[in-house]
Amino acid sequence: MARFPITHQGFDNLKKEIKHLKHVERPKVIEDITIATDFGDLSENAEYHAAREKQSFIEGRIQYLEDKIARAEIIDISKLSADNIKFGATVKLMDDETEEVVVYHIVGEYEADITKKRVSIISPIAKALIGKKVGDVVEVITPKGSKTYEVLEIIYQELEL
């Protein structure tokens, strides 16, 4: 059973999703199934089949999330510090071509969200950054080609929601 790193916030989000599925979505879909069975013949009852399909999805998602929680290794980012980049780092980079400054947070694969600049530890950019220090130049191979960044700053802090 392979463990994977996750932040406290990411772990709490997994638990919140399970709680929502078990206490809100599951009862709602059971009610939908009960209502749909009152419509009569189940073999041609679209509402019944849709509700059963949704129930199957919810139960599968709960199992998936419970497996993730069982295998999660919570890393307290606030207790980390280092001169080099590793899981949990917030990294400020400068694009060598455009001189644009970007900030990325290296998080677990189940809490990655590019809209919040949270990149998975298994992403190409995170893989290229791991182990680097301030002042290092990093080449990242992306689907759009190669990009070069200079590491400006490395911070270890809890992420905002």
N, C-alpha and C positions, 0 to 999 in steps of 0.2 A: 504494500500500500504506500504509494509515493506521496510524501508530504509536499506542500507548497507554501511559499511565504504569502502573508496577507497582513495588512495593517489592521489596527483595532477597528477603525472606521469601516473598512471593507468587511470585516467579520461581523460587525453589528448590522451592516446592510443585508448580509446573507440571512442573519437571524430574523430581521424585520420582514424580509420577503417571505420566509417560511411561516412566520406568525400570521401574516396577511393571508397567505394561501390557505392555511389551516382554519383560521377563524372568520374569514370573510368570504373568500372565493369558494371553498369547499362547501360550506352550508348553503350558499346561494345556488350552486350547481345542483345540489341534492334537491333543493326546493324546485328548481327548474325541471328536473327529471320527474318529480312527483306530479307537477302540474301537467307535464307532457303526457304522462301515462293516462291521465283523465280524458285525453282526446280520443282514446280508443285504440284501434288496431296499431300495434307497435311496428309492424313490418313496413308500413307506409307512412310512418309518423316522423316527418322531418325535424320537428322540434325535439322529439325524444332522441333521435340519432345525433343531432347537433349537441344536445346537452351531455350525452354520454361521451362524445368525442372530447368535449371540453373537460369533462371529469377525468378522462384518461390523461389529457395533457397536464392538468393540475396535479394529479397523483405522481406522474412521471417527474414533473418539476420539483415536487417536494422531495422525492427520493434523490434526485440529482443534487439538490442543495444540501440535504442531510449528509450525503457522501462528502461534499466539499467541506462542510463544517467539521466532520470527523477527521479529515486529512489536513486541515488548515494548521499552519504554524504561525501564530500571531507574533509579529515583530513590533516592538514598541519603538517607533521612529524617534521619539523624543529622547531616548536613551542612547541613540547612536551618534557617533561622531567619528570622523576619519578624514584623512587628507585625500583619500581617493573615493571614487564613485562606487556605490553598491546599492542594493535594494533599499528603498526608502529615501533616497537622496532627491532633493530638489536641485536641479542643475540649471544654471544660467549659461547659455551658449551664445556665441556670435557666429552667424553665417559668414564665412570668409568671402563669399562672392558678393553678397548684398549688404553686408555689415549690419543686418537686422539682428536684434537681440531676441532670443526666444528662451522660454523657461519650460522645462519638462520635469514632471514628478515620476520617478520610477517606482511602480507599484506592482502588485500581483496581477496575474493574467485575468482574474475574475473581477477586478475593480478598475481595469483600464477604461479610459474614456477620453478620446482625443479632443473632444470639445472642451474638456477641462484641463487639457495638456497633461493627462495622466497616461503614461505609456507603460505597457506590459514589460516585465523583466525579460520576456522572451522575444520582444520586438527587435527589429534590426537596429534601431537607434540605441536602445538600451544595451543590447549586446556589444555594440561598438563603444559605448561609454563606460561600461563596467571596468573598474581598475584604473581609469584615467584620473589625472590630477589637474588642479588649476594651472592654466598655461599650456596644457597639452592640446595638440591639434588632432582632431578625430575625423576620419573619413567614414561616411555612412553610405552604404550601397542601398538605394531605394528603387522602387519600380520605375521612377522617373529618371533614374541615373544616380550618379555619385554626388554627394554633398559633403562639404568640408566645414567643420565647426571648430572654434576655439573654446575651450572650457574657461569661463570667466569666474564662476563661483559655484561652490558646493555647500548646500545647507541641509541639515537634518532637522525637520520640524513636522509636527502634526499637520495634516492637510485640513483645509476648511471644507465644510460640506458642500 
